[in-house]
């Protein structure tokens, strides 16, 4: 008997990638579904959506229109929409796309088998976008590693309520997983050969778990415990928030060699006036103080960030303050984009009279400067030997392998397939716009 097929498409962030992987594990265990890359042969189709960027909803409905055509040729196909767009839109998805069978939120993905079964039983579409805290983690199967690097979600939701952000409304308040549960999941992955783990959360350093004795465990303590797990050689995390970047976390960079020399710390703007309007809860000077102490604790650490250009009311002076911050910090990379209003957020109601062309010109100037800085950092790596995690074959170049450096750069080099999923030493020999070239030492 041929197994039924699952077509699963994930949009957006690493949190969604993690959730999508867990959905695939769940549906394989509970329903025997095998993943397929072909929409036409799918029995169940799942879109795991993200609403961070502009026009996310329209992109989802465009995809649903394409899937509707596939369903006409496969009447038994079940279609489910999940993630943040589903959480935000709820039953309105069914109004616009009545061929959808199930709508679920980020916190109810573990209920997909029951929702699909109820749809089949009753003939009525099912919607569950509630926030049952961390119930989903208790209902998911053991994690399945597909390589030497893996994600582990340690908390859900966000309680910061930045004025531009929809996440608190689509993923709920901050809820931390129990410390032991996180450590067990990391240990299970390590037993399967995972060497690098990335801890995930909307504000990962806001983690507040509980030890078996009932004491509070902050993010710094969690990092200490994870670093003691045999087999784990590298620890990454994303995304952090300046308001929760404690001295204890900074000190972890002195004490924990497994913690990589790379941090992603969103600043969003270099203007205190704009930061206040965003409700970020810190000043540019306070942000720079964190970076200064981080660089003292871990010399050479690479700092990536997020920056929103053209937030409502941003003046030329506000933007120049952001450019000054970029010079002061020396960012290694950035996820930067022009502000777009998200439905239901306070910032969406703010007056915004800056022409889009001006915003776009600012963004291009900002990205050019950060790219220049990143290239300078890469050139400084020439001739140095880097300890890398070999991820697999390079995307280009037959016989070459692709690996990730401690400071989060991709390096391609000739090498045997036997070292895939292993740590290796590579000398950096070339610098390209977005990658490095090297040779195995």
C-alpha positions in Angstrom: 0.0 0.0 0.0 1.4 3.4 -1.1 1.9 5.8 1.8 0.0 9.1 1.6 2.0 12.2 0.8 2.5 15.5 2.6 3.4 18.7 0.8 4.6 21.2 3.4 5.7 24.8 2.6 7.3 27.0 5.2 7.4 30.8 5.0 9.6 33.2 6.8 11.7 32.8 10.0 13.7 30.0 11.7 10.8 29.6 14.2 8.6 28.5 11.2 11.3 26.2 9.9 11.5 24.5 13.3 7.7 24.3 13.5 7.5 22.8 10.0 10.0 20.2 10.8 8.0 19.2 13.9 4.8 19.1 11.9 6.4 16.7 9.4 7.6 14.5 12.3 4.1 14.6 13.9 2.2 13.7 10.7 4.7 10.9 9.8 4.3 9.3 13.2 0.5 9.9 13.7 -0.8 9.6 10.1 2.0 7.8 8.2 2.5 10.8 5.8 5.6 10.9 3.7 6.9 14.3 2.5 6.8 15.1 -1.2 8.1 18.1 -3.2 5.3 17.6 -5.7 2.1 19.4 -5.1 0.3 17.3 -7.6 0.8 14.0 -5.7 0.0 15.4 -2.3 -2.8 14.1 -0.1 -2.3 16.7 2.6 -1.0 20.2 1.8 0.1 22.5 4.7 1.2 26.1 4.4 3.0 27.3 7.5 2.8 31.0 7.2 4.6 34.1 8.5 3.1 37.6 8.8 6.2 39.7 9.5 6.7 41.1 6.0 4.4 43.2 3.9 1.6 41.6 1.9 2.2 38.2 3.6 -1.6 37.5 3.5 -1.8 38.2 -0.2 1.1 35.8 -0.9 -0.7 33.1 1.1 -4.0 33.6 -0.8 -2.1 33.6 -4.1 -0.5 30.2 -3.2 -4.0 28.9 -2.1 -5.3 29.8 -5.5 -2.7 27.6 -7.1 -3.3 24.8 -4.7 -7.1 25.0 -5.4 -6.3 24.1 -9.0 -4.3 21.1 -7.9 -7.2 20.0 -5.6 -9.6 20.0 -8.6 -7.5 17.1 -10.0 -7.2 15.5 -6.6 -10.6 16.0 -4.9 -9.6 14.1 -1.7 -6.7 16.5 -1.0 -6.8 18.2 2.4 -5.5 21.7 2.7 -4.4 23.3 6.0 -3.1 26.8 6.7 -1.1 27.5 9.8 1.4 29.9 11.4 1.1 33.6 12.0 -1.1 34.6 9.1 -3.6 31.8 10.1 -3.5 33.1 13.7 -4.1 36.7 12.6 -6.8 35.9 10.0 -8.6 32.9 11.6 -12.0 32.2 10.0 -11.5 35.0 7.5 -9.2 32.6 5.6 -12.2 30.3 5.0 -14.3 33.3 3.7 -11.7 34.0 1.0 -10.6 30.5 0.4 -13.5 28.1 1.2 -11.6 25.2 -0.2 -9.3 25.3 2.9 -10.0 22.4 5.3 -8.1 23.4 8.4 -6.8 26.6 10.0 -4.4 26.3 12.9 -2.1 28.6 14.9 1.6 28.3 15.9 0.5 26.9 19.3 -2.0 24.4 18.0 0.1 22.6 15.3 0.1 19.5 17.5 -3.7 19.2 17.0 -3.5 18.9 13.2 -4.3 15.2 13.0 -7.4 15.7 15.1 -8.5 18.7 13.1 -8.1 16.8 9.8 -10.0 13.9 11.2 -12.8 16.1 12.4 -13.0 17.8 9.0 -13.3 14.4 7.4 -15.9 13.2 9.9 -18.2 16.3 9.9 -17.6 17.8 6.5 -17.0 21.2 8.1 -13.8 23.2 8.0 -12.0 23.3 11.3 -10.3 26.4 12.9 -8.2 26.4 16.1 -5.9 29.4 16.6 -6.0 29.4 20.4 -3.0 29.8 22.7 -2.7 26.7 24.9 0.7 27.8 26.2 3.3 25.0 25.7 0.9 22.1 25.4 2.2 21.4 21.9 5.7 20.3 23.1 4.1 17.6 25.2 2.3 16.2 22.3 5.0 16.2 19.7 7.1 13.1 18.9 10.9 12.9 19.7 12.9 15.2 17.5 14.4 13.7 14.3 17.8 15.1 13.2 18.5 15.4 9.5 22.1 16.6 9.8 24.7 17.9 12.2 22.9 21.2 12.9 19.4 21.5 14.4 17.0 24.0 15.9 15.4 23.7 19.3 12.6 26.0 20.4 13.0 27.0 24.1 10.1 29.4 24.4 7.0 30.7 22.6 5.4 34.1 22.1 6.5 37.7 22.9 5.4 40.1 25.6 7.4 43.2 24.4 4.6 44.7 22.2 6.8 46.8 20.0 4.5 49.1 18.2 5.3 47.8 14.7 5.2 44.1 15.5 2.3 41.6 15.1 4.0 38.7 16.9 2.4 39.1 20.3 -1.0 39.0 18.7 -0.2 35.9 16.5 2.0 33.9 18.9 0.7 35.0 22.3 2.6 36.0 25.5 6.1 34.8 26.4 6.0 31.2 27.7 9.2 29.3 28.5 9.5 25.5 28.2 10.7 23.7 31.3 14.5 23.5 31.6 14.6 19.7 31.7 12.4 19.4 28.5 14.8 21.6 26.6 17.8 19.7 27.8 16.3 16.3 27.0 15.5 17.5 23.4 19.0 18.7 22.9 20.4 15.5 24.3 18.2 13.4 22.0 19.5 15.4 19.0 23.1 15.0 20.2 22.6 11.2 20.3 21.6 11.4 16.6 24.9 13.2 15.7 23.9 16.8 16.0 26.9 18.9 16.8 25.5 22.4 16.5 22.3 23.5 18.1 20.4 26.8 17.6 18.1 27.7 20.5 15.0 29.6 19.2 12.6 32.1 20.7 10.9 35.3 19.7 13.1 36.9 22.5 15.2 33.9 23.3 17.2 35.6 26.1 13.9 36.3 28.0 13.8 32.6 28.8 12.8 31.8 32.3 12.5 28.1 33.0 12.4 26.1 36.1 15.0 23.6 37.5 13.8 20.3 38.9 14.2 21.9 42.4 11.7 24.7 41.4 14.4 27.4 41.1 14.3 29.9 38.2 16.7 29.2 35.4 17.6 32.2 33.2 18.9 32.0 29.7 22.6 32.2 30.8 22.0 29.1 33.1 20.3 27.2 30.2 23.4 27.9 28.0 25.7 26.5 30.7 23.6 23.3 30.9 23.5 22.9 27.1 27.2 23.3 26.9 27.7 20.3 29.2 25.8 18.0 26.9 28.1 15.5 25.3 28.3 15.7 21.6 27.2 19.3 21.3 30.2 21.4 20.1 28.5 24.6 19.1 25.7 26.7 20.5 23.8 29.4 18.6 20.6 31.3 19.5 18.2 33.7 17.9 16.5 36.1 18.3 17.7 38.1 21.3 16.4 41.4 22.6 18.6 44.2 24.1 16.2 44.7 27.1 17.0 41.1 28.2 20.7 41.1 27.4 22.0 40.7 30.9 25.5 40.8 32.3 25.1 37.1 33.1 24.6 36.4 29.4 27.6 38.6 28.5 29.7 36.7 31.0 28.7 33.4 29.3 30.9 34.5 26.4 33.9 34.4 28.8 33.0 31.1 30.3 31.5 29.0 27.5 33.8 28.2 24.5 31.0 26.3 22.8 29.0 29.5 22.5 29.8 30.8 19.0 31.5 34.1 18.4 28.5 35.5 16.6 25.4 37.2 18.0 22.2 38.5 16.4 21.0 41.4 18.4 18.3 43.5 16.7 18.6 47.3 17.2 16.0 48.5 14.7 17.1 52.1 14.8 20.0 54.3 16.0 17.6 57.2 16.9 16.4 57.4 20.5 13.3 59.2 19.3 12.4 56.4 16.9 13.3 53.7 19.4 10.9 55.3 21.8 8.1 55.4 19.2 8.8 51.7 18.5 8.5 51.0 22.2 11.8 49.2 22.2 12.7 50.1 25.8 16.4 51.1 25.4 18.5 53.9 23.9 21.2 53.8 21.3 23.8 54.4 24.0 22.5 51.5 26.1 22.7 49.2 23.0 26.3 50.3 22.3 27.1 49.6 25.9 26.0 46.0 25.5 28.1 45.6 22.4 31.1 47.1 24.1 30.9 44.7 27.0 30.3 41.8 24.6 33.4 42.6 22.6 35.4 42.8 25.8 34.1 39.4 26.9 34.7 37.8 23.5 37.1 39.8 21.3 36.4 39.5 17.6 32.7 38.5 18.1 30.6 39.2 15.0 27.4 41.2 15.5 24.4 40.9 13.2 21.3 43.0 13.7 17.8 44.0 12.4 17.1 47.5 11.2 13.8 49.1 10.1 14.2 52.0 7.7 11.5 54.5 7.2 9.5 54.0 10.4 6.6 56.5 10.5 8.1 59.9 11.4 11.7 59.0 10.7 13.6 62.2 9.6 16.9 62.5 7.8 18.5 63.2 11.2 17.0 60.0 12.6 18.4 58.0 9.8 21.8 59.6 10.1 21.9 58.5 13.7 21.3 55.0 12.5 24.2 55.3 10.1 26.4 56.6 13.0 25.4 53.6 15.1 26.4 51.3 12.2 29.9 53.0 12.1 30.2 52.8 15.9 29.3 49.1 16.2 30.7 47.7 12.9 27.9 45.3 12.2 28.8 42.1 10.4 25.4 41.6 8.8 21.8 42.9 8.9 18.3 42.0 8.1 17.2 45.4 7.1 14.0 46.4 5.2 11.7 49.3 4.6 8.9 49.6 7.3 5.6 48.2 6.3 2.5 48.5 8.5 1.2 45.3 10.0 -2.6 45.1 10.6 -3.7 45.7 14.1 -0.4 47.2 15.4 -0.2 50.7 16.9 2.4 51.9 14.4 -0.1 51.2 11.6 -2.1 54.2 12.8 0.8 56.6 12.8 1.1 59.3 10.1 3.7 58.6 7.5 4.5 61.2 4.9 8.0 60.1 3.9 8.0 59.1 0.2 8.8 55.4 -0.4 11.6 56.4 -2.9 13.3 58.3 0.0 13.0 55.2 2.3 14.4 52.9 -0.4 17.4 55.2 -1.0 18.1 55.2 2.7 17.8 51.4 2.8 20.2 50.9 -0.1 22.8 53.3 1.4 22.5 51.4 4.8 22.9 48.0 3.2 25.8 49.1 1.1 27.7 50.3 4.2 27.0 47.1 6.2 28.1 45.0 3.2 31.3 47.0 3.0 31.9 46.3 6.7 31.2 42.6 6.3 33.6 42.4 3.3 36.3 44.0 5.5 35.7 41.5 8.2 35.9 38.6 5.7 39.2 39.9 4.3 40.6 39.9 7.8 40.0 36.1 7.8 42.2 35.5 4.8 45.0 33.0 5.7 43.5 32.1 9.0 42.5 28.5 10.0 38.9 28.3 11.0 37.1 25.4 12.8 34.1 24.7 10.6 31.0 22.4 10.7 30.7 20.7 7.3 27.1 20.8 6.3 27.1 19.0 2.9 28.0 19.4 -0.8 28.5 23.0 -1.9 25.7 24.5 -4.0 28.2 25.2 -6.8 31.4 23.4 -7.7 31.6 19.6 -8.1 33.6 17.9 -5.4 33.4 20.9 -3.1 31.9 20.9 0.4 30.0 23.7 2.2 30.7 24.5 5.9 29.8 27.1 8.4 32.5 29.1 10.4 32.1 30.0 14.1 31.2 33.6 13.1 28.5 32.3 10.8 30.1 32.5 7.3 29.7 29.9 4.6 33.0 28.6 3.3 33.3 26.3 0.3 36.3 24.0 -0.2 37.4 20.7 -1.9 37.1 17.8 0.4 35.9 14.2 0.8 32.2 13.4 1.5 33.3 11.4 4.5 33.7 14.6 6.6 30.1 15.8 6.0 28.4 16.4 9.4 31.8 16.6 11.0 34.0 19.4 12.4 37.1 20.2 10.3 39.9 22.8 10.1 39.9 25.0 6.9 42.3 27.7 5.9 40.5 30.7 4.3 42.0 31.4 0.9 39.4 33.5 -1.0 36.8 36.1 -0.2 33.6 36.4 -2.3 30.6 38.8 -1.8 28.6 36.3 0.3 30.9 33.3 0.9 34.5 32.3 1.5 36.8 29.9 -0.3 39.2 27.6 1.6 41.3 24.5 1.7 41.2 21.6 4.1 44.0 21.6 6.7 
